[in-house]
Amino acid sequence: MTTRIRELPELVKNQIAAGEVVERPSSALKELVENSLDAGATQVRVDLEEGGTKLVRIVDDGCGMGPEDLEMCFRPHATSKLHELEDLDHIASLGFRGEAMASIGSVARVRVLTRPADSATGWCIENEGGRISAVREAGCPKGTTIEVRDLFFNTPARRRFLKTERTELSRCLDLLQRLALAQLGVGFVATHGDRRLYDVDADMDLRARVRRTFGAELADALVDVEVQHGTLGMRGLVAPPRFSRRDASRQMWFLNGRPLRDKLLSRVLKEGYRGFLEEGRQPAAFLALEMDPALVDVNVHPTKSEVRFRDERALFGWLVPRLREAVARTDIATPGESLLHRVERRGDWRPASGAPDPNQAWLPAGERPYELRPSAPRAESDDFARDNPFGSTSGYDVPTPRGAPASNDEAWRARDRFDGPFLQIDRTYLVRALPDGFEIVDQHALHERVTLEGLRDQLREGAVEVQRLLVPEVVELARDEVKLVESELEGLARLGIELSIFGPTTVAVQGLPALLRNPDAVGVVRDVVGFLSMHGELPQAEDVVEEVLHRTACRSSIMAGDALEQDQIRALLERAEVLENSQTCPHARPTRVKFTLADLEKAFHRR
């Protein structure tokens, strides 16, 4: 009988393995640079041509190889990093499988030049599509140089699946930047043709590398993170929410020096920035985890791009609060300066050297610009006060020239953050003067944050104050929704949401949190039902606050279009002042924008 199952030739095995390990030039680059780093390199140079399809050359100053090791390097599953089965339980190196060199050599023309530090002679070996030459002597500096030419020259079908040169080059550069951010203490240089694309010095710290990679504006705004618990540590930098993007390209995790994309760590960032970022935005963060290799399995994916943590729940619970603490230390406020920069970019006008100051050229000789001063209170007609959309105008007067008589010799300045008077623009935005400028406040967003934080405080104290309705409000629901609510009546009552079953398809609202302003009882019940339907049961109180009560706080807060009196504005600002985070609303939109005097001077081209 004819045997139908047979062992594949070695070259076919290696090309199949290459299909998993070497998908494109950046895949080959990753494997080879990781070898350089495992060899102890402190300087790595990468030269590319045609996006890496024509040439990928890696030059390092690592430990190098002798002739015996060089002869073994293209054999499948030959590695210096593992010696026995138990080594798989605590892998500390970046590479370990011994597949890369054999796989790359089977689909490209590869040459290796290497010399150990203790050898006066270097050595060379070549592999052209699986045909391996003998090892021979060659002159070369200490370390290893690997050239990969004509990737997929013998597998044209694979080559046709590559993207454009620009796309492949971009992927190579992105990979190298991630490695450079992960491997502090190692210098990197990347070139493409005759052009230098990227370089970082070995002595650059993480912030300096972020500055070189993503620019000074982001790097200067980052806040340091450094926490340790036994063998587990997290170090790195997190950015203020205003640097968020719609993609995760500024979101990087490193584990024991290995860049990785991990779903658990992505969730950690999402939770860490919850309440600070709008839905759909991705934060910028560069975070390195150091942990015992025995607590993580890196042998779960051919390209080692995924890992599995031994205790994901414990790790998640430890990381999130520490990350939130760091995020809270960032500059959460939206600075007015950033808005002014946008204005300047649209029309970056500057007076020519020697030209008269445009702010003063129109004034008669001896006159100076106008200045806002306090005026004596004056009577207003009832009609004017009623029709004026900005409320009372008491405390403001027509600007007077500085040289003219005035009721006070000093320029008007706010001596206290709550002195007032306050302006209300379009019954939506509040303006208050500060000693060093002024700020514009979104009244709805700020009151929403104040209400939510008040509910949180009451929950933490275990006593949510309830305002009972004089007449219970009945809400129609489906039968299964009523049963769901009935199973959680006690838990909802602890949150200040007092309900009772009124019939097979109705629920009566008896009371709601007293902090809510004109609450929509029907909306609260429907939000609760939606949340319970999604989760099946009432989870942690904090989650309910985030997912349910913040929607209620939104609907029950001062709205855009509500006219406010001076005392109401002052009370709102004073309540917000004591909050730990009043810079964003629960949806992570900014509550205020501050303009300093320096911002104004820039806007009016005084500096």
Helices and strands as residue ranges (DSSP letters): H 10-21, H 25-38, E 43-49, G 50-52, E 55-60, H 67-72, G 85-90, H 100-106, E 109-115, E 122-128, E 131-132, E 136-138, E 143-149, H 156-160, H 165-182, E 187-192, E 195-200, H 206-214, H 216-221, E 223-229, E 232-238, G 241-243, E 251-255, E 258-260, H 263-272, E 285-290, G 293-295, E 296-297, E 308-309, H 312-328, E 334-335, H 336-346, E 370-371, H 382-387, E 400-401, E 423-425, E 429-434, E 437-442, H 443-461, E 466-476, H 479-486, H 489-494, E 498-503, E 506-513, H 521-535, H 541-544, I 545-549, H 550-556, H 566-577, E 592-596, H 597-603
